Amino acid sequence: MSLSERIDEAIRNHESWVLRRQKGIPNNLRLFVLACMDERLPVEEILGLQPGDAHIFRNAGGLVTDDVIRSAALTLNFFGTKEIIVINHTECGMMTANGREIVEGLRAKLNVDVERVPLDPSLPELVLTEPGAFEKWFRTFDNVDEATVAQVEFLRRHPLIPKDTIINGYVYEVETNRLRRPHQLLSRRVNTRDELQGRQ
């Protein structure tokens, strides 16, 4: 390939990168990733992703919220995405407090009636009116494995998510820097001397 041909190819590739939405080009892996915002969770590294490979959505806890549904519905129905991966992780901050404690902490810190604060500044009509709904909105959880399974099920059952979407969830262990399936802890399956002697 001549130099001018290589330059022209680079120009075409750059145009496709910049105008990929206009041209209907999906992300490289047709993948939507939902993950926690925790800085210890290196999403691109653990999934082996490069720029352009996936749409990555991060929030506190890696939880299916209204904005996750909004974003997933767009990419799955209009941008060619076919798969969702949910990643939760051990030692998540969303397991360290419950919704009531968060609400009381915000009240004390901000001195405002947090239950009357609009959730979306551009949609002031979007409010939680039921008693206790605001604290539920924070979506804390006790068990990361159960939370991961629940997020996958929320997505599978949602009417805006196409039924043929491939959806899987994984737990990232910050202590081992590895992904695993929910409830599949290798440490519980590894033989110990006591267990081996007990089988004899």
Steps between C-alpha positions, in 0.01 A plus 500: 500500500637839402538784748213696344277190523588463869422869558166467321416189706585685821275788393213259426548324834500833683183607320330175598609552862372857516176438309421149622160599643403670173622200301326248728828337603456317834766480765759238408370224728132601491527512878346702784676472836340600830752530782554671833672838496758380755851595392630155600296341221712519181221418254696533177794303637305204640287469186790564262321796341650757266354843410195448281427147626203568729259745655594513868258630763619541856306598811511444874463125547472406133123492543219504244345845539270703277799654322655158440174391335495823297856447375467125445172543311665746262812296428314168470214624285674761284881460515542131415598375846418133570651420840501634856756419769435604860799526733462542875789464745599398848553767766247726327413825677129435437522221759637725775179690584126476449272751331377651826857571616580666168188718518577608856861569407395719207249689715764571761764599245286711267224626732232444235191282475666247273173314437367805312807554283430430129682190376554640150549878468355497148190304610373666818184290476708186562462470877461218748181558695461181703634511858845341516537492120797738503704273725411199282620700197860470625475120458748375757546124532644240736628226271696571181423160346126539549516861377673389179238234430223753568642756254513239223138402571385864502648543153364171364148584614490864391270568202746746340777238483469269196433139601787364288761711682784296652520606866751372756624617837835463673655585834842665498703407806710803592709272723601266215462731197282236331148458368278214608139394453263588787505243781798316347772560756802282425624546856207286619594219263873484564609199706661557835700249701217465753243433229718241329562318830128508576428311177734213585 
